[in-house]
Amino acid sequence: MGFVADLRAAWRERDSLLCVGLDPDPARFPAALAGRPQAILEFCCAIVDATADLACAFKPQIAYFAAQRAEDQLEALIDYIHVRHPGVPVILDAKRGDIGSTAGQYAEEAFARYRADAVTVNPYMGRDSVEPYLAWDGKGVILLCRTSNPGGADLQGLDVGGEKLYERLARLVATQWNGGGNCALVVGATFPAEIARVRALVGDMPLLVPGIGAQGGDVAATVAAGQTTDGLGLALNSSRAILYAGADEDFAAAARRAALTTRDAINACRAARAG
C-alpha cells in the first residue's frame, strides 16, 4: 500500500486522527538521559512505544536531529517505528523546496536514506520542484498550503487572479499534481476558516494539521472545518504538549496520558459532528 492508504488504515484501526510530532530537545529531557550518547533515540523510542496505539502517524522534525548531529539516530528511530509499530506511517518533517535536480537528492534522502513514508515539501517554487518527490511510487508528498505561523498570510494570502495563493495551490494539487494519489496538504489549526476552504477545494485529500496543543489551535473548530464526511481526513499534530508532558523518569507515561487526552478530545468532536 502507499502512504495515503496506510494513513487511512491507521485512522480506522486506531480510531485516531492524532499525529505525534517528534521534536527532541535534549535541554528538556529528564535528568536520567543527560549525557547518554543515544539519548535522542532513547527518548523518542520511549515516546513512540507509549503512544503508538493512539497515533495515526509519527512526524519527526529533521532539524531537531540535524542540529545535534543525530541524523544516525533519526535513521534508527524510523527503522524502529517500522519494525516495532508497522501500522503507523512516518512523516519526515523537512519542508524541503529547491530546483528539480536538488529536489531529487532531497527525495533520495527522505525515502531511501531515512525510509520515511512521506515528507513535507515547500511547493512555492512550482511543480518542477515537486515532481522528484512525486516520482517515488507510493510515497507521500505533503505540501505546505496554509501554514500555522502568523506570517504565513504575508504571501499565502495574496490575491492571485481572484483567489488567494494558498487556494490556487490547493486547487493545483488536487486537480493536476496528485496523479499518483499520494499527495496531502499542510493547513494550520490556527486558521479553521482556511481549513474549511481547503477541504472544499480538495475533496477527501488528507490534511496534516499542525497547531493543536502548545500552539493553541481549537480542536473542535479544526475537526468541524476539516474532517471528511466519514469522520476522517485529518492528521492533527501535537508535539511539545505530548513530548514534554512530564519531566521526570515517568516522562513516557506522562506522554501517553497527554496523547490519550488529546486523542479522546479529537474523537469527542468527531462524534459530536457525526451525531
N, C-alpha and C positions, 0 to 999 in steps of 0.2 A: 504494500500500500504506500501511497505518498503521504506527504505531511498533512494535507487537509483531511484526508481520510483517517489518518491516525488521530488527529485532533478531535474529529467528530466522534470517533470511538471512545476516546478518553472522556469527552463530555458526558457521554451516556453511561459508560461503565463506572465512572467515579461519581456521577451525579454532581459534577463540579464545573464551574466556569472560572475557578481560581488558578491563576498563573503565579508561581512563586519565583520572584526575582532573586538572583544570587549575586549580590554586590558585596563581596567580602572586604571589610576594612579591618586590618589587624589591630588598629588602635581601639576597636570596640569589642575585641574578642575577650572571652573570660580569661582570668589570670592563669588558669591551668594550661592554656595553649601558648602562653607567652614564650617566645624563643624557640619554639619547636620548628624544625626545618620544613615540615609539611603541614604547618598549622592551617593554611588556607584550605588545603584539600580536606583535612580532618574536620574543620568547621563546616564546610559545605556538605560533605558526605553525611554528617550528623543531621544537618537540616533536611537534606533530601530524604534520609531514612525516616525522619519524624513526620514528614508531610506528604510523602509520595501518594498515599491513598486518598489524599484530599485535593490533589492538584491535577489540573488538566494539562499542564506543561511546566517546565522549568526554564528560566531565562537567565543564564549567566551573562553578566556585562563584562566584555573583554577588557575594558580599561582598568577595572579593579585588579585583574590578574597581571596585565602587562606592566602596570605601574610598580608592582612588587617583583618583577622579573619571574613571574609564576606561571608562564604560559604552559610549562610542562604539567603543572598541577591542574590547569584548565583542561588539557587533553585527558588527563587521568580522571578528572571529575566527570566529563561527558561519557567516557568509556564506562565508568562506574554506574552512571544512571542507566545506560543502555543495557548493561548486564544485570543489574540488580532490580531495575524497575522498567522493564522493556515496554510497558504500555504508555509511558509518559514521554511525549516528544520534547526535544531540547531545542530551544530557540537561542541562537548566538546573537546577543545584542551588540552589534558592532557599528551599525549605522554607516556602512561604507558608501562612498559615492565618488566615482572617478571615471576617466575616459575608458573606453572599451578594453584596451589592452591591459591596463592596470586592474580594471574590474575583474578581468579573467583570473588574475592572480589572487585577488581577494576572494573570489568564489572558490578557487582551489584551496585556499587557506581554510575557509569556513567548512567546506563539505568534504575535502579529502584529508586535510591535516587534523581538524578538530572533530570531524564526523558529526557536525550538527545536523539536525533535521530541517532547520530553517535559519535564515539570517535576516536581520533588519538592514534595510538599504535606503539611502537617501536618493530619491529619484529625480531631484530637481536639476540634474544635468541632461535629462531626456532619456528616451528609450534606449539609445545605443549604450548608455552607461549601465542599463539594467539587463540587457539581453544576455550577457555572460552568465548571470545567475539563473535566468530562465532556461538556459540550455541544459541545466542539470535536472534530468528527469526525476520527478517525484520530490524534489527538494523545495521547501517553502521559501518564498521571497516575500518579505513583509515590508511594505513600502511606507515611509513616513508620509502622512497625509495632512492631518491637523494635529500638531503636537501640543503637549500639555503645558509647555513653558509659556509665560506671559508674552514673550517677544515673538512667538510663533506667528501672530497675526501681522507682524510687520511686512512679511512677504506673502504668507499663505492666504491672507485675507484680501489681497489686492484684486481689484476688478480686472478681469480679462475677457473683454467682449460680452459683458452682461452676466458673467458668473464669476465667483471667486476662484482664485488659483487652486485652492485645495479641492474645490468642486470639480474643476477641469481635470485635475489629476485623478480623482476618484472615478470619473466617467471614463477616462482613457484606460485606466487599469481594467475596469470592468468590461469594456467593450472591445479593446484592442490588444492589451498586453497579457491577458490571462488565458491564452490559448491552451496551456497545459493544465489549467485548473488548480494551480498551487499558489496563487497569489493571496495575500491578505494586506490589510491596511492598518496603520497605527493612527488612532484617534484618541486624544486625551480625555480622561474622565472629567477634567475641569471645564469642559465645554459640551454639555449634554445636547444643546440645540444643534451643534455641529455634528455630533454623533448621529442624531436623527436624520440630518440632511444626508450624511454619507450613506447611512443604511438605505435611504430611499433611492440613492443613485446606484448602489452596487448589489442590491438583492441579498442573497444569502452568503455572500463572501465573508469569511471570518474577519473580525476586527480585534486587534490587540490593543487593549485599553490600559495604558499606564495612568497613574494619578490617584488611585484609591489608596487608603492607608495614610502614610506620612504626608502625602501631598494634598489630602483633604477632599478628594473627589467624592461626590454624593453617590453612594451605591444605588439607591433606589432610582434616582434620576438617570443614572447611567444605564441600568438594566432596562428601564422603561424606554429609553431612547434607542438602545442598540440591539436588544435581543431579537432574534428571528421569530417567526410565528410558532415554531416548535420549542421555544424557550431556550434556544442555544445561540450560536453565532458569535459569542464573545469569549475572549480570554482576558480576564480582568487581573492586571498585575499588581501585586503588592510585594515590596522588597523589605525596606527597613523596618516596617511595623511588625513583620514576622521575624526577620533575622535577629533583631535586637530586642525582642520582647522580654528576654531575660539576660542578665549579665553575669550570672554565676555558672557553676558547673551543670546546672539543670537547664542550660540555655536551649537545648533541643526540645525538651518537654514544654518549655515556655513558648517556643516557636510553634509547636504543634497546637497548643491551646489557642494561640493567636490565629493560626491558619484555620482551625475548626470554627472559631467565632466568625471569621471573615467569610468562609465558605457557606456557613449557615445563614449569615445575613444576606448574602447574594441569593441563595436559594429561597429565602423567605420573600424576597422581591419578585423572583420568578413565579413563585406560587401565587402571589397576590395578583399578578397580572393575568396569569392563566385562569384564575377564578373570576 
